[in-house]
Structure formats: C-alpha cells, structure tokens
Amino acid sequence: VIMTGKSLTIAFLASHRALSFSPIVRVSFPAATANSPFSSRSVISPPTRLKESNQDGPHLHTRPLPPPMTSAAAPNLLQKVCLKLGLAKNLRERVVHKYFHGVDTKNIPQIVECFQPDGAIIRDVCSLTNRDVSYEDVGKMVTPEFLGERCREFLAAHPDANVMFHYSPTCGRGRGNRWVFAHWYETGTWSGSSEGIEPDGSPLTVQGQTRFLVDDDLKIKEIVITRTFSRWEEMLLKGK
C-alpha cells in the first residue's frame, strides 16, 4: 500500500495462482478532512480477499485436465523462482493432472514424461508383497519407462478405463509443501487380455488416494499409493 498525496495506490504482487484481478489497482480518494471518512480517526477495513479463478481451484475437477501446450518444457525463469520459494502450487497440480490425463487417454509417452528421468520412488502401501513391511522399506526406485509399462499392461486389460476424481489434484498447505494429493477412481470393464490373463468381463471399480512429490523441475520424484485392486491385478499378483 503506497500513500502519495491525495491518492492511495494498492499494489498486488503476482500470486502463485491465476487470480481474477489485475496485478496493479489504483484507487484515488479526495484529500482527508476533519469530518471526512478518511480522517486520521477513521479505520479502513482491510481489503476482502479476492476469489481465485475456478479454473485452477483445488478439488473442483471431476476429470483430469489436459496438459498445456508448453507442459513438456522446463519451467521458465519466473516459474523457477516461484517454485523455489514454495509458490506456484498450481504448476505442481497440473503435473499430476497431466499424469492422470495420460492414463485416461492411454498416452504412455505422456505418462513417462511426468517423472524424473533418473527414476522415481514408488511406495504402494497396499500391495500384497508389502504386507508387514515398514514404510521406509516399502519404497523402491523405478524408471519412468517401468511405470509407463505397468500402466500399459493395466490399460491393455481395461481398454475402456476412465479416470475420475472424488478430490482432484491439490497441493498441500504451507509454502514449502511440494506434495500433491488426489482421491481418484476408475471405471470400465476387464475386457482385454494382458500378461497372459484372459478377461472375464467383470466391471472395473477401483479407487485410491495417492500423494505425488513434485520437485522444482516439475517432475514427479516420489509416489505414495493407497488403493484397491482390480480383478485383473489380483490374478496377476496371485500368479507371481
């Protein structure tokens, strides 16, 4: 807030989300007098917090958002500064939207592109193979290509799978929080053969809550999954 003579200038710094007001707003008032509402005895209420755009608001989307045209590129200089400061949470959310959109559209290269090239840690805390294993020992480092291949196998078994959200990708509170969580579910049918397992036509009804650690390069470097399993996955795990 800048007071200059007879005018009052209110400057808003650019937010880390897309806001519905112009960055600079200038409001002019008449000079204060003894009886004016702007006298030294008056109390000016703080401005009401302006509503953020619904486009990037948390937990408002039921379907994954398509990635922007420039999503494959590294963050620009301004974005890097905001990310380092723990801001630009919507950018982290869009990475997770991009991942789920890749699953929904069966776009394996797009899925692979979401992860750190050197690999990501995956912690599937509900996996039968992780029963009675401590949280610290559950995680394993896998390549983006490995994760893409697992998605391809799942989608081969469920070619009509649709991804929906109970609670869409939302970055956690706090300036330094880089975790994005989502409550998702998938619908469809086990109608395809995958990994040597023939389909039985049963409906696909799975859901889960997943946390994604999205780094400042806008790549996923860790996943923590709590989920249910499809009939095909149960058969696959029994076979192993």
C-alpha positions in Angstrom: 0.0 0.0 0.0 1.5 3.3 -1.1 0.2 6.7 0.1 1.1 9.6 -2.2 -0.6 13.0 -1.5 -4.3 12.7 -2.4 -4.2 9.2 -3.8 -3.9 5.7 -2.5 -2.2 3.0 -4.6 -2.7 -0.6 -3.8 -0.3 -3.0 -5.5 -0.9 -6.7 -5.5 2.1 -8.9 -6.1 1.5 -11.7 -8.7 0.0 -14.7 -6.9 1.1 -18.3 -7.4 -2.3 -19.0 -8.8 -4.3 -17.4 -11.6 -6.2 -14.6 -9.9 -9.2 -12.8 -11.1 -7.8 -9.2 -10.7 -5.3 -7.1 -12.4 -1.8 -7.0 -10.7 -2.0 -3.3 -10.1 -5.1 -1.4 -8.9 -5.0 2.3 -8.3 -7.8 3.9 -6.2 -8.0 7.7 -5.8 -9.7 9.3 -2.8 -10.3 13.0 -2.0 -8.0 14.7 0.4 -8.8 13.9 4.0 -10.6 16.5 6.2 -11.5 16.6 9.8 -15.0 15.3 9.0 -14.2 13.0 6.1 -14.3 9.3 6.4 -10.6 9.2 5.6 -9.5 11.3 8.6 -6.8 10.0 10.9 -9.5 8.8 13.3 -11.1 6.5 10.7 -10.3 2.9 10.5 -10.1 1.5 7.0 -11.0 -2.2 6.9 -8.5 -4.4 5.1 -9.5 -5.4 1.6 -11.5 -8.6 1.2 -9.5 -11.5 -0.2 -10.4 -11.7 -3.8 -11.7 -15.0 -5.1 -9.4 -17.1 -7.1 -10.3 -18.3 -10.6 -12.3 -21.6 -10.5 -10.2 -22.8 -13.4 -7.3 -23.8 -11.2 -9.1 -24.1 -7.9 -8.5 -27.1 -5.7 -10.7 -30.2 -5.8 -13.1 -28.7 -8.3 -12.4 -31.0 -11.2 -14.0 -34.4 -11.8 -11.8 -35.3 -14.8 -8.1 -34.9 -15.4 -7.2 -31.6 -17.1 -5.3 -31.9 -20.4 -1.7 -30.6 -20.3 -1.0 -27.1 -21.6 0.9 -26.9 -24.9 4.2 -26.0 -23.1 4.0 -28.7 -20.5 6.9 -30.7 -21.9 9.2 -27.7 -21.5 11.2 -26.9 -18.3 9.7 -24.2 -16.1 10.7 -20.7 -17.2 12.8 -18.3 -15.0 9.8 -16.7 -13.2 8.3 -20.1 -12.6 11.6 -21.4 -11.2 11.8 -18.6 -8.8 8.2 -19.1 -7.6 8.8 -22.9 -7.3 12.0 -22.4 -5.3 10.0 -20.1 -2.9 7.4 -22.8 -2.5 4.8 -20.9 -4.5 3.2 -21.8 -7.9 1.3 -24.7 -6.4 -1.0 -24.9 -9.4 2.0 -25.8 -11.6 2.6 -28.9 -9.4 -1.0 -29.8 -9.5 -1.0 -29.6 -13.3 1.8 -32.2 -13.4 -0.4 -34.6 -11.6 -3.3 -33.8 -13.8 -1.1 -34.5 -16.8 -0.2 -37.9 -15.3 -3.9 -38.9 -14.8 -4.8 -37.4 -18.2 -2.2 -39.7 -19.8 -3.8 -42.7 -18.1 -7.3 -41.6 -19.1 -6.3 -41.1 -22.8 -3.9 -44.2 -22.9 -1.0 -41.9 -23.7 2.0 -43.8 -22.4 4.7 -41.3 -23.5 2.8 -38.5 -21.7 2.8 -40.7 -18.5 6.5 -41.3 -18.8 7.2 -37.6 -19.3 5.8 -36.8 -15.9 8.5 -38.5 -14.0 12.1 -37.7 -13.2 14.3 -39.1 -15.9 16.6 -40.7 -13.3 13.7 -42.5 -11.7 11.1 -42.1 -9.0 10.4 -43.8 -5.7 7.1 -45.7 -5.6 5.5 -46.7 -2.3 2.5 -49.0 -2.8 1.5 -49.4 0.8 -1.5 -51.7 0.0 0.4 -54.1 -2.2 0.3 -57.7 -1.0 4.0 -58.0 -1.5 4.5 -55.2 1.0 2.5 -56.8 3.8 4.3 -56.5 7.2 7.0 -54.3 5.6 7.8 -51.0 7.3 7.1 -47.7 5.4 10.7 -46.9 5.0 11.3 -50.3 3.3 8.2 -50.2 1.1 9.6 -47.7 -1.4 11.6 -48.8 -4.5 13.3 -46.7 -7.2 11.9 -47.4 -10.7 12.4 -45.9 -14.1 9.8 -43.8 -15.9 9.7 -46.5 -18.6 8.9 -49.1 -16.0 6.0 -47.1 -14.7 4.8 -46.5 -18.2 4.9 -50.2 -19.0 2.9 -51.1 -15.8 0.3 -48.6 -17.0 0.3 -50.1 -20.5 -0.3 -53.6 -19.0 -3.2 -52.3 -16.9 -4.8 -50.4 -19.8 -4.5 -53.4 -22.1 -6.6 -55.4 -19.6 -9.1 -52.4 -19.2 -9.1 -50.6 -22.6 -12.2 -48.6 -21.7 -10.9 -47.4 -18.4 -11.9 -43.9 -17.4 -10.2 -41.8 -14.7 -12.4 -39.7 -12.4 -11.8 -37.7 -9.2 -13.6 -37.6 -5.9 -11.0 -34.9 -5.0 -8.8 -33.7 -7.8 -5.0 -33.0 -7.5 -4.4 -30.5 -4.8 -1.1 -29.3 -3.4 -0.8 -29.4 0.4 -0.9 -26.3 2.5 2.2 -24.4 3.5 4.7 -22.5 1.3 7.3 -25.3 1.2 4.8 -28.1 0.7 5.6 -29.9 -2.6 3.2 -32.9 -2.1 0.1 -33.1 -4.3 -2.6 -35.5 -3.3 -5.7 -36.8 -5.2 -8.6 -39.1 -4.5 -9.3 -40.9 -7.8 -11.3 -43.7 -9.1 -11.5 -45.7 -12.3 -14.5 -47.2 -14.1 -14.6 -49.6 -17.1 -14.5 -53.3 -17.8 -11.9 -56.1 -17.7 -12.3 -56.8 -21.4 -8.8 -57.3 -22.7 -6.1 -59.9 -22.4 -2.9 -58.7 -20.6 0.2 -60.6 -19.3 -1.3 -63.9 -20.3 -4.5 -63.4 -18.3 -7.8 -63.7 -20.1 -10.7 -61.3 -19.3 -13.8 -62.3 -17.5 -15.9 -59.2 -18.4 -16.1 -58.0 -14.8 -16.6 -54.3 -14.1 -13.6 -52.2 -13.2 -14.3 -50.5 -9.9 -11.1 -49.3 -8.2 -10.1 -46.2 -6.3 -7.3 -44.8 -4.3 -5.7 -41.8 -2.7 -2.2 -41.0 -4.0 0.4 -38.5 -2.9 2.9 -37.2 -5.5 6.1 -35.4 -4.6 6.6 -32.9 -7.5 10.1 -31.3 -7.5 11.0 -27.8 -8.7 11.7 -29.1 -12.2 8.0 -30.1 -12.3 8.7 -33.8 -12.4 7.3 -36.5 -10.1 10.0 -38.0 -7.9 8.0 -40.0 -5.4 4.6 -41.6 -5.2 2.7 -43.0 -2.1 -0.3 -45.1 -3.1 -3.2 -46.3 -1.0 -5.7 -48.1 -3.2 -7.9 -51.1 -4.1 -7.2 -53.7 -6.7 -8.9 -54.7 -9.9 -9.8 -58.4 -10.5 -7.0 -58.5 -13.2 -4.4 -57.1 -10.7 -5.5 -59.7 -8.1 -5.0 -62.5 -10.7 -1.6 -61.0 -11.7 -0.4 -60.9 -8.1 -1.6 -64.5 -7.4 0.3 -65.6 -10.5 3.5 -64.1 -9.2 
